[in-house]
């Protein structure tokens, strides 16, 4: 749900991450008609791109966003889950049902998908 809608440097909810085991917010981008969007990160986008915290960028975008992150982490994976989660405790959201849908090698560009 967090990625949906249009926003620029907007506060988006993160259920759980490698940074924090409980719900928190970070500033992301998903601007209308901007091909490199969405940008999804562990922290606010402005400080994540040079600290290795970008999780996803669209349309094969390269530049420093990818070059400083993908090689550092050996690439990136995108997982989705089709089942609805109706729990208040984030620790219960890891209950399975995840499917790997995309892998990006540790190079200098994000996946060419057009998720915008």
Secondary structure, DSSP 8 states (H G I E B T S, - for coil): -TT-S-EEEEEEEES--SS-SS-EEEEEEE-TT-TT--EEESS-HHHHTTTT-EEEESTT--HHHHHTTHHHHT-EEEEEE-S----S-GGGGGSS-EEEEEEE-SSS--------
